Amino acid sequence: MELEIRPYQTSDAPALTGIFYRAVEALAGECYSRQEVRAWAPLPIAYAEWQSRLEHEQPWVAVLSHRPVGFISLQPVGLIGLAYVDPAFQRRGVGRSLYAKLEREARARGIKRLHVEASHAAKPLFERMGYAVVERNMKRIGHTVLVNWLMQKPILPA
């Protein structure tokens, strides 16, 4: 089975929303408390809001056997807005493949530096990709504070 990285399609919205929720749920107990997970991924799922967000972000989608298994987005300022892989497909190169596509696109757009607000779970992946921690963030969502890491990486010419 070969992994395909392709642009987002409107019909991907339900599958990508599911990937987001499964990925965040998988962090419960490992990196974040149940309360933090619910703040990050509130229920009930707001599918219309997710469709709007995905339409705005226009992520690249990793597809395996016609099934979306991950996605990543790049905002014009060099910020990685979304980066999620279905837990059933993690540690199989999906995240690396998505990231490689993103970095090639950033280089083609003339972006000189990439930034990401990485979760505890994503921080090691971005460190392996050459990112350095700039600062620890404390993001308030309702009554809950989530910790993540602002990380950056310079993009060198090819």
Buried (B, 14 or more C-beta within 10 A) or exposed (E): EEBEBEEBEEEBBBBBBBBBBBBBBBBBEEBBEEBBBBBBBEEEBEEEEBBEBBEEBEBBBBBBEEEBBBBBBBBEEBBBBBBBBBBEBBEBEBBBBBBBBBBEEBBEEEBEEBBBBBBBBBBEBBBEBBBEEEEEEEEEEEEBEBEBBBBBBEBEEE
